[in-house]
Amino acid sequence: MSFNIALSGINAAQKDLDTTSNNIANVNTVGFKESRAEFADVYSNSLFTHVKTNAGSGVRTSNVAQQFHQGAMDYTNNALDLAINGSGFFVTSADQGDQDFSYTRAGAFRLDNDSYIVNAHGDYLRALPTDDDGKVQSVSLNTTKPVQLPQTTGEPTATSTIDMQMNLPANGQALDPRAFNPDDPDTYTSSTSVTIYDSLGESHIQTTYFVKLPYPEPGIDADGERVNNQWAVFTTVDGKPVSVDGNYQYEVEDTATSTKSMRARFDYDQNGDGNTTTHYGAVIEFDDTGLFVLPEGDYPFKTEALSNVINGGTNSGQTLSLDFGHPDRSDRLPTMFASPFEVTGLEQDGLTVGRLTNVEVNEDGIIWASYSNGMSQSMGKVAMARFDNDQGLGQAGSTAWKATSASGSAVIGEANIGSFGSINSAALEQSNVDLTNELVDLISAQRNFQANSRALDVSNQLSQNILQIR
């Protein structure tokens, strides 16, 4: 009997050594959870056993229990490195349509050659489907899907409207609009530019020029009506002038000191050959407090077709609407104050085909893909799983676990909601192994092994003594 008792002690000490050695070996394994060997004594009892004198039959390994407490965070520069701060597991699958899920805390993800988010073993990260705004549409394990990041997004959309607001300097120098030349900064007061797109997604530079107009006299005109502060607005696309449709007039003083109305216009020699072409602009006005006056007639201002400046198979009928705002729907309007020129708003509604430029995962687990055309798109929300009994999970290797009857079924949820932890992007959860404790446990297991070996040796010597009795 003593042989078996000592042998069971040796086996238990060996299991303790194996468990401790495995912990030490994985001290740098991302997402690894340390194990603890748990033992129970062996005690046989029956109706006729004398319990007061029964010494027991040794020891057995009752469980190798994993410890799921939090590991330390290691911050990286990779946005697809994910770490869970709190409870929960990432959900992965070996194939895209596979329903045999694995669960892991190791969040070292990357893109494969098809732009799916996978781990180092090629397992797909599963996410909950979302709409474009990142709102989850279904919280169910069966509706999770692998996450693929499209390298491009959207179809080209030709620019149709340019919204702009600015402050024009009230003390700016008044200039003759007829002398305007986009190549000569001395012929205009201020300018601003924006990138626009044609119907094929090709980019172009649209520039708006502002020319402060001269007046006979500021203030009150001969009819007793207030003379508004007026500015001519000219535009070019890729440096080529584009006329603004409409008969937008301003007043100038003629040689007889009387006033007359003229349309904002200028002549431009585009080819430098002496042949000029007349182009037209719009006129905007401000009251005596520097506030924008809504233009009469057709507004927003619309340009002529861009067929003369944009070609290459694009929509030749493309036009641009110049919208400076409406007092009844926006408080972000142009002003004319005694301060320098400043653009306070400049937007256009065109888009080109976007190229993937960045990926971000927020603390709620929403995966955002950013594209070169300025669009951001939600690719899904990282699915989180938890279990009633984490220690009942079955180890599957590669720092992954499988659900078992002891663990219960996976409960799926969203990061940062309820009992689920938050997600840290550009971070990895390190092994939760405490190396100091493991080294102490290693010494203790070694001592136990030596002691049980000694007990086995003593039993052997006693057996030898009995066999040598004559």
C-alpha positions in Angstrom: 0.0 0.0 0.0 2.8 2.4 0.9 4.2 2.0 -2.6 1.0 3.1 -4.2 0.6 6.0 -1.8 4.1 7.3 -2.5 3.6 6.7 -6.3 0.4 8.8 -6.2 2.3 11.6 -4.4 5.0 11.5 -7.1 2.4 11.6 -9.9 0.7 14.6 -8.1 4.0 16.4 -7.7 4.8 15.7 -11.4 1.4 17.2 -12.4 2.1 20.2 -10.2 5.5 20.6 -11.9 3.9 20.2 -15.4 1.3 22.8 -14.7 3.8 25.3 -13.2 6.2 24.7 -16.1 3.4 25.3 -18.6 2.6 28.6 -16.9 6.2 29.7 -16.9 6.6 28.7 -20.6 3.6 30.9 -21.5 4.6 33.9 -19.5 4.8 36.0 -22.7 1.8 34.4 -24.6 -0.8 37.0 -25.4 -4.1 36.2 -23.8 -2.8 33.2 -21.9 -4.6 32.3 -18.6 -2.5 30.5 -15.9 -3.6 27.1 -14.6 -3.6 25.8 -11.1 -3.3 22.1 -10.3 -5.9 21.1 -7.7 -5.6 17.9 -5.7 -7.8 15.7 -3.5 -7.0 12.9 -1.2 -7.9 9.3 -1.9 -9.9 7.7 0.9 -11.6 4.4 0.6 -14.4 3.6 3.1 -16.8 0.7 3.5 -19.2 -0.7 6.0 -16.5 -2.8 7.7 -13.6 -0.2 7.6 -12.2 1.0 10.8 -12.3 4.8 10.1 -10.2 5.7 13.1 -7.2 3.7 11.9 -7.6 4.1 8.1 -4.6 6.1 6.8 -5.9 6.9 3.3 -4.8 5.7 -0.1 -2.8 8.7 -1.4 -3.6 11.7 -3.6 -5.2 12.3 -7.0 -5.4 15.3 -9.4 -9.0 16.5 -9.2 -8.7 19.4 -11.6 -6.3 21.7 -13.5 -8.3 24.9 -13.2 -7.6 27.9 -15.4 -7.6 31.3 -13.7 -9.3 34.0 -15.7 -8.3 37.1 -13.9 -7.2 40.1 -15.9 -3.8 40.3 -17.5 -1.7 43.5 -17.9 -2.2 45.7 -20.9 0.6 46.1 -23.5 0.0 49.1 -25.8 1.0 48.8 -29.4 0.7 50.9 -32.7 -1.6 48.4 -34.4 -5.3 49.4 -34.4 -6.3 45.8 -34.9 -4.6 44.7 -31.7 -7.5 44.4 -29.4 -7.7 43.8 -25.6 -10.7 43.3 -23.4 -10.7 45.3 -20.2 -13.1 43.4 -18.1 -15.1 40.2 -18.7 -15.8 38.5 -22.0 -14.2 36.7 -24.9 -13.6 37.4 -28.6 -15.5 35.0 -30.9 -13.6 33.4 -33.8 -14.3 30.7 -36.4 -12.0 28.6 -38.6 -14.1 29.3 -41.7 -16.3 32.1 -42.8 -19.6 30.2 -42.6 -18.5 27.9 -39.7 -20.8 27.7 -36.7 -18.2 25.9 -34.6 -17.0 28.9 -32.6 -13.9 29.4 -30.5 -13.4 31.9 -27.8 -10.3 33.8 -26.9 -8.8 36.7 -25.0 -5.9 36.9 -27.5 -6.6 40.0 -29.6 -3.6 40.0 -32.0 -5.6 40.5 -35.2 -4.6 41.4 -38.7 -5.9 41.5 -42.3 -5.5 38.5 -44.6 -5.1 38.6 -48.4 -8.9 39.1 -48.8 -9.0 41.9 -46.2 -10.7 39.8 -43.6 -9.8 40.4 -39.9 -8.1 37.2 -38.7 -5.7 36.1 -36.0 -2.3 34.5 -36.5 -3.9 31.1 -37.0 -6.2 32.4 -39.8 -9.4 32.2 -37.6 -11.9 34.9 -38.5 -13.0 37.5 -35.9 -16.8 37.5 -35.6 -18.8 40.8 -35.4 -22.4 41.8 -34.9 -24.0 43.4 -38.0 -24.5 47.2 -37.8 -26.0 49.9 -39.9 -23.9 52.7 -41.4 -24.1 54.6 -38.1 -22.8 51.7 -36.0 -26.1 50.7 -34.5 -26.3 47.0 -33.9 -29.0 45.3 -35.8 -29.0 41.8 -34.2 -27.4 40.4 -31.0 -27.1 36.7 -31.7 -24.3 34.2 -32.1 -25.8 32.9 -35.3 -26.0 36.3 -36.9 -22.3 37.2 -36.3 -20.2 37.4 -39.4 -16.5 37.7 -40.3 -15.3 41.3 -40.8 -14.1 42.3 -44.2 -12.7 45.7 -44.9 -13.3 46.8 -48.5 -10.3 48.5 -50.0 -12.5 51.0 -51.9 -16.0 52.4 -51.2 -18.6 54.4 -52.9 -19.3 55.5 -56.4 -18.2 58.8 -57.9 -20.6 61.6 -57.2 -20.3 64.8 -59.2 -20.2 68.0 -57.2 -23.4 70.0 -57.6 -23.4 72.5 -54.7 -20.6 74.4 -52.9 -21.6 75.8 -49.5 -19.3 78.6 -48.3 -19.4 81.2 -45.5 -16.7 83.7 -44.8 -15.9 87.1 -43.4 -15.0 89.7 -46.1 -12.9 92.6 -44.8 -15.0 95.8 -44.6 -11.8 97.8 -45.0 -10.7 96.0 -48.1 -9.7 98.0 -51.1 -12.4 98.6 -53.7 -11.4 97.4 -57.2 -12.8 97.6 -60.7 -14.2 94.1 -61.4 -13.7 94.6 -65.1 -9.9 94.5 -64.5 -10.2 91.1 -62.6 -7.5 88.5 -63.6 -7.3 85.3 -61.7 -3.6 85.2 -62.4 -3.1 88.6 -60.8 -3.7 88.8 -57.0 -3.7 92.6 -57.2 -7.0 92.5 -59.1 -9.1 90.8 -56.4 -9.6 91.3 -52.7 -9.7 87.7 -51.4 -10.1 84.1 -52.6 -10.7 80.6 -51.4 -10.5 77.1 -53.0 -12.1 73.7 -52.6 -11.6 70.3 -54.3 -14.6 69.3 -56.4 -15.3 66.1 -58.4 -16.7 65.4 -61.9 -19.0 62.5 -62.8 -16.0 60.1 -63.0 -14.6 61.0 -59.6 -11.7 63.0 -61.0 -10.8 65.9 -58.7 -10.6 69.5 -59.8 -9.8 72.8 -58.0 -12.6 75.3 -57.8 -11.6 78.8 -56.7 -13.9 81.6 -55.7 -12.7 85.2 -55.9 -14.1 88.2 -54.1 -13.8 91.7 -55.5 -15.0 94.6 -53.4 -17.0 96.9 -55.7 -16.6 100.7 -55.8 -19.6 102.9 -55.1 -20.5 106.5 -55.8 -21.1 107.1 -52.1 -21.7 104.7 -49.2 -24.8 105.2 -47.1 -27.9 106.7 -48.6 -28.5 107.0 -52.4 -30.5 109.8 -54.1 -33.8 107.9 -53.7 -33.3 107.7 -49.9 -32.6 104.0 -50.0 -29.6 102.5 -48.3 -26.8 101.5 -50.6 -25.6 98.0 -49.6 -22.0 97.0 -49.5 -21.5 94.9 -52.6 -18.9 92.3 -53.7 -18.4 90.7 -57.1 -18.0 86.9 -57.0 -16.1 85.2 -59.7 -15.1 81.5 -60.0 -12.6 79.4 -61.9 -12.2 75.6 -62.2 -8.6 74.4 -62.6 -7.6 78.0 -63.3 -10.1 78.4 -66.1 -12.9 81.1 -65.6 -16.5 79.8 -65.4 -19.3 82.3 -65.8 -22.1 82.5 -63.2 -25.5 82.6 -64.8 -28.0 85.4 -64.1 -28.1 89.1 -64.5 -26.5 90.2 -61.2 -26.0 94.0 -61.3 -24.0 96.5 -59.3 -23.8 100.3 -59.5 -20.9 102.3 -60.7 -20.3 106.0 -61.3 -19.9 107.1 -64.9 -17.9 110.1 -66.1 -21.0 112.3 -65.7 -21.0 111.6 -61.9 -24.3 109.7 -62.3 -24.8 106.1 -61.5 -25.6 103.2 -63.8 -26.0 99.5 -63.3 -23.6 97.0 -64.7 -23.2 93.3 -64.6 -20.2 91.8 -62.9 -17.9 90.9 -65.8 -14.4 90.7 -67.0 -12.5 89.8 -70.1 -9.9 87.0 -69.9 -7.2 86.0 -72.4 -7.1 82.3 -71.7 -4.5 81.3 -74.3 -2.3 84.4 -74.1 -2.9 85.1 -77.8 -4.6 88.4 -77.4 -8.1 86.9 -77.9 -10.3 87.6 -74.9 -13.5 86.0 -73.7 -16.0 87.7 -71.5 -17.0 85.9 -68.2 -19.6 86.9 -65.7 -19.8 86.8 -61.9 -22.4 87.2 -59.2 -22.9 90.0 -56.7 -23.5 89.6 -53.0 -24.5 92.4 -50.6 -24.2 93.2 -46.9 -26.2 95.7 -44.9 -24.7 98.5 -42.8 -24.1 96.1 -39.9 -22.1 93.7 -42.1 -24.8 91.0 -42.3 -25.6 89.1 -45.4 -28.5 90.2 -47.6 -30.4 87.4 -49.3 -30.0 87.9 -53.1 -33.1 88.5 -55.2 -33.9 86.3 -58.1 -32.3 82.9 -58.8 -30.3 81.8 -55.8 -28.1 79.9 -55.0 -26.0 81.2 -57.9 -25.5 78.6 -60.6 -22.5 78.5 -63.0 -22.6 77.7 -66.6 -21.9 74.1 -67.7 -18.4 73.0 -67.1 -17.9 71.5 -70.5 -15.3 74.0 -71.5 -13.1 73.3 -68.5 -13.8 69.6 -67.6 -13.5 66.9 -70.3 -12.3 63.3 -70.6 -15.7 61.6 -71.0 -17.4 63.3 -68.0 -20.9 64.7 -67.8 -20.6 67.8 -70.0 -23.7 69.4 -68.4 -22.3 69.5 -64.9 -22.9 72.9 -63.2 -22.1 74.2 -59.7 -24.4 76.1 -57.3 -22.7 78.6 -55.1 -24.6 78.8 -51.9 -23.7 81.3 -49.2 -26.5 80.3 -46.9 -30.0 81.5 -46.1 -30.9 83.7 -43.1 -34.0 81.6 -42.4 -32.2 78.3 -42.0 -28.7 78.9 -40.9 -26.8 81.2 -38.5 -23.5 80.5 -40.3 -23.7 83.2 -42.9 -21.2 85.4 -44.7 -20.3 88.7 -42.9 -18.5 91.8 -43.7 -16.8 93.0 -40.5 -13.7 95.1 -40.0 -11.5 92.1 -39.6 -9.3 90.1 -41.9 -10.7 87.7 -44.5 -11.6 84.4 -42.9 -13.3 81.3 -44.3 -15.8 80.0 -41.6 -17.4 77.2 -43.7 -16.6 75.5 -46.9 -18.2 72.2 -48.1 -19.1 70.5 -51.3 -21.3 67.5 -52.0 -19.2 65.5 -54.4 -17.3 62.3 -53.8 -14.7 60.3 -55.5 -14.0 56.6 -55.1 -12.5 56.2 -51.6 -9.4 54.1 -50.8 -9.0 52.5 -47.4 -6.8 54.8 -45.3 -7.4 53.9 -41.7 -9.2 51.4 -39.3 -10.3 52.3 -35.8 -12.0 50.2 -33.1 -13.6 52.2 -30.4 -14.2 51.1 -26.8 -17.7 49.9 -27.7 -16.1 47.5 -30.3 -17.4 49.3 -33.4 -15.0 48.8 -36.3 -14.8 52.0 -38.4 -13.1 52.1 -41.8 -12.0 55.5 -43.1 -11.5 56.2 -46.8 -9.7 58.8 -48.8 -12.9 60.4 -50.0 -13.7 61.4 -46.4 -16.3 58.7 -45.8 -16.3 56.6 -42.6 -18.2 53.3 -42.6 -19.1 50.9 -39.8 -18.0 47.4 -40.6 -19.6 45.8 -37.6 -19.3 45.6 -33.8 -17.0 43.1 -32.3 -19.0 40.3 -30.8 -18.4 39.5 -27.1 -19.2 36.2 -25.3 -19.4 35.3 -21.7 -20.2 32.1 -19.8 -21.8 31.1 -16.5 -18.7 29.1 -15.6 -15.5 30.2 -17.3 -13.5 27.4 -15.7 -15.8 24.9 -17.4 -14.5 25.9 -20.8 -12.5 23.3 -22.7 -9.0 24.3 -23.9 -8.6 24.1 -27.7 -5.0 25.2 -27.9 -3.6 28.4 -29.5 -5.0 30.4 -26.5 -8.6 29.5 -27.4 -11.4 27.7 -25.6 -14.6 25.8 -26.6 -17.9 25.8 -24.9 -18.8 22.6 -22.9 -21.7 21.4 -20.8 -19.8 22.5 -17.7 -19.3 26.1 -19.0 -22.8 26.5 -20.4 -23.7 28.1 -23.7 -22.2 31.3 -24.8 -24.1 34.5 -23.9 -23.5 37.1 -26.7 -23.5 40.8 -26.0 -21.9 44.1 -26.8 -18.7 45.6 -25.4 -19.1 48.2 -22.7 -22.8 47.2 -22.0 -23.9 45.3 -18.9 -21.3 42.9 -17.6 -19.2 42.9 -20.7 -15.9 44.7 -20.6 -14.7 47.5 -22.9 -12.3 47.0 -25.8 -9.0 48.7 -26.0 -7.7 49.2 -29.5 -3.9 49.2 -30.1 -3.4 47.1 -27.0 -2.9 43.4 -26.1 -3.7 41.6 -22.9 -0.6 39.9 -21.7 -0.5 36.6 -19.9 -1.8 36.8 -16.3 1.1 34.5 -15.1 2.9 35.9 -12.0 6.5 34.7 -12.6 7.6 35.1 -9.0 4.7 33.0 -7.7 5.3 30.4 -10.3 9.0 30.1 -9.4 8.1 29.6 -5.7 5.5 27.0 -6.7 8.2 25.3 -8.8 10.4 24.9 -5.8 7.5 23.7 -3.7 6.6 21.1 -6.3 10.2 20.0 -6.5 10.3 19.5 -2.7 7.1 17.5 -2.8 8.5 15.3 -5.6 11.7 14.7 -3.5 9.7 13.9 -0.4 7.5 11.4 -2.1 10.5 9.8 -3.8 12.0 9.4 -0.4 8.9 7.8 0.9 9.0 5.4 -2.0 12.7 4.7 -1.2 11.9 4.0 2.4 9.1 1.6 1.5 11.5 -0.2 -0.8 14.1 -0.5 1.9 11.5 -2.0 4.3 10.5 -4.5 1.7 14.1 -5.5 1.2 14.6 -6.0 4.9 11.5 -8.3 5.1 12.8 -10.3 2.1 16.2 -10.7 3.8 14.7 -12.3 7.0 15.7 -15.9 7.3 
